[in-house]
Structure formats: C-alpha cells, structure tokens
Amino acid sequence: MKFGIMVNEGPYTHEASDTAYLFAKAVLEKGHQIHRIFFYHDGVNNSTRLTEPPQDDRNIVTRWSKLAAEHQIDLVVCVAAALRRGIRDENLAEGFRISGLGQLIESGIQADRLVVFGD
C-alpha cells in the first residue's frame, strides 16, 4: 500500500509530529511505501534547521531528515505556511523542500491512503 502523510502540528507543541514519524517508520517496516510527507500549518516548523532542542531531548527535525534520506521520501513544506512563519529555503533542514498545495493534492491522488496528523 502507498501512503501519503500530512503533518499539521509543530515538533514540540503537540504529539502529532512524533506520532506521524512513528507511523511512517511502522509503515516502512511493514513493507509499504510513502509517496510524500506534506507539512502544513504549524507542521512546517518540523522543517527548520534552526531548531536546537536540549541534548537530552529528541531532535525531531533530524529524525525526519534521516528517515527521508534512508527511504528516499519526499518531504514537502507548504510555501504559504512556511513564509508566514519565517521559513525559507536557506533555513530548511536536509531533505525538505518548499512547494505548494498542489503537492498535497497529488499525494492524495497517487497514494492509496492520505493520513493526517494534527488539526
């Protein structure tokens, strides 16, 4: 099965990002595919390389980057939501790219299921 994933919440303010990440890992471990992970609303905050969590905390941004690199997953950040929050190409973490809502629509069409995390 091919999944599309949408993340609508920031990395440290809501459990949606952690849950989405764990879901993505589980999907891949079961042999399924992920078409794309789309970050929208406050979810775009998962993409900034400027995030510096304490050493004893998980680095959610790095986890997304590593997952994308290991499994060739397309991590797309909504351009409008990103710009509203001061996120631009130059401060994106490795593996993320900025694009429009058309990428979300395409993921909904290409995937068998589009799973949304967060409000």
C-alpha positions as a printed NumPy array, in Angstrom:
array([[ 0.   ,  0.   ,  0.   ],
       [ 1.182,  3.526, -0.723],
       [ 0.617,  6.222,  1.912],
       [ 0.604,  9.993,  1.823],
       [ 1.126, 11.697,  5.171],
       [ 0.195, 15.227,  6.217],
       [ 1.6  , 16.816,  9.395],
       [-0.214, 19.914, 10.679],
       [ 1.429, 20.489, 14.078],
       [ 4.83 , 21.719, 15.195],
       [ 7.525, 19.396, 16.509],
       [ 7.47 , 20.249, 20.219],
       [ 3.996, 21.661, 20.847],
       [ 1.841, 18.657, 20.033],
       [ 2.295, 14.886, 19.763],
       [ 1.169, 14.867, 16.112],
       [ 4.705, 15.114, 14.725],
       [ 6.021, 12.287, 16.908],
       [ 3.009, 10.136, 16.048],
       [ 3.38 , 10.838, 12.321],
       [ 7.06 ,  9.915, 12.457],
       [ 6.373,  6.653, 14.312],
       [ 3.553,  5.86 , 11.891],
       [ 5.866,  6.454,  8.915],
       [ 8.511,  4.147, 10.393],
       [ 5.918,  1.432, 11.055],
       [ 4.532,  1.711,  7.517],
       [ 8.005,  1.288,  6.04 ],
       [ 8.87 , -1.614,  8.371],
       [ 5.738, -3.427,  7.16 ],
       [ 6.929, -3.077,  3.563],
       [ 4.554, -0.325,  2.465],
       [ 5.574,  2.844,  0.605],
       [ 5.279,  6.521,  1.445],
       [ 4.548,  8.718, -1.541],
       [ 5.173, 12.007,  0.239],
       [ 5.042, 13.686,  3.635],
       [ 3.477, 17.137,  3.445],
       [ 3.989, 19.668,  6.245],
       [ 1.233, 22.265,  6.576],
       [ 0.118, 24.929,  9.073],
       [ 2.411, 24.79 , 12.153],
       [ 3.713, 21.47 , 10.831],
       [ 6.152, 23.459,  8.675],
       [ 8.148, 24.059, 11.877],
       [ 9.311, 20.438, 11.563],
       [11.492, 21.536,  8.646],
       [13.726, 24.269, 10.025],
       [17.398, 23.557, 10.643],
       [17.346, 26.403, 13.198],
       [15.694, 24.129, 15.776],
       [18.058, 23.307, 18.657],
       [16.468, 21.014, 21.23 ],
       [18.309, 20.289, 24.501],
       [20.874, 17.472, 24.274],
       [18.712, 15.131, 26.339],
       [15.648, 15.643, 24.094],
       [14.848, 14.073, 20.739],
       [15.702, 16.081, 17.627],
       [12.523, 15.725, 15.615],
       [13.819, 17.672, 12.613],
       [16.876, 15.431, 12.313],
       [14.692, 12.328, 12.615],
       [12.62 , 13.459,  9.605],
       [15.771, 14.209,  7.603],
       [17.292, 10.802,  8.341],
       [14.068,  8.973,  7.518],
       [13.83 , 10.784,  4.182],
       [17.46 , 10.035,  3.307],
       [17.211,  6.352,  4.238],
       [13.971,  5.732,  2.34 ],
       [14.021,  8.413, -0.403],
       [10.895, 10.091,  0.958],
       [ 9.766, 13.421, -0.449],
       [ 9.388, 15.91 ,  2.448],
       [ 7.374, 18.89 ,  1.206],
       [ 6.773, 22.088,  3.155],
       [ 3.821, 24.314,  2.208],
       [ 5.221, 27.574,  0.822],
       [ 2.498, 29.863,  2.188],
       [ 2.557, 28.339,  5.678],
       [ 6.368, 28.397,  5.704],
       [ 6.669, 32.042,  4.679],
       [ 4.119, 33.067,  7.341],
       [ 6.446, 31.506,  9.916],
       [ 9.702, 32.876,  8.509],
       [10.853, 29.607,  6.985],
       [12.679, 29.951,  3.683],
       [14.827, 27.684,  1.507],
       [18.026, 28.802,  3.22 ],
       [16.929, 27.575,  6.647],
       [15.405, 24.247,  5.639],
       [16.869, 21.104,  7.154],
       [18.345, 18.421,  4.916],
       [15.781, 16.557,  2.81 ],
       [12.995, 19.147,  2.985],
       [11.796, 21.272,  0.08 ],
       [ 9.273, 24.075, -0.23 ],
       [ 6.388, 23.745, -2.664],
       [ 2.683, 24.44 , -2.984],
       [-0.58 , 22.74 , -2.109],
       [-0.564, 21.026, -5.487],
       [ 1.931, 18.579, -3.985],
       [-0.613, 17.663, -1.308],
       [-3.329, 17.175, -3.929],
       [-1.014, 14.981, -5.999],
       [-0.159, 12.898, -2.94 ],
       [-3.858, 12.399, -2.241],
       [-4.322, 11.151, -5.796],
       [-1.195,  8.973, -6.001],
       [-1.459,  7.368, -2.564],
       [-3.919,  4.677, -1.552],
       [-4.417,  6.474,  1.767],
       [-3.712, 10.025,  2.93 ],
       [-3.265, 10.075,  6.701],
       [-3.46 , 13.417,  8.525],
       [-1.784, 14.137, 11.882],
       [-2.886, 17.173, 13.879],
       [-5.754, 19.619, 13.465]])
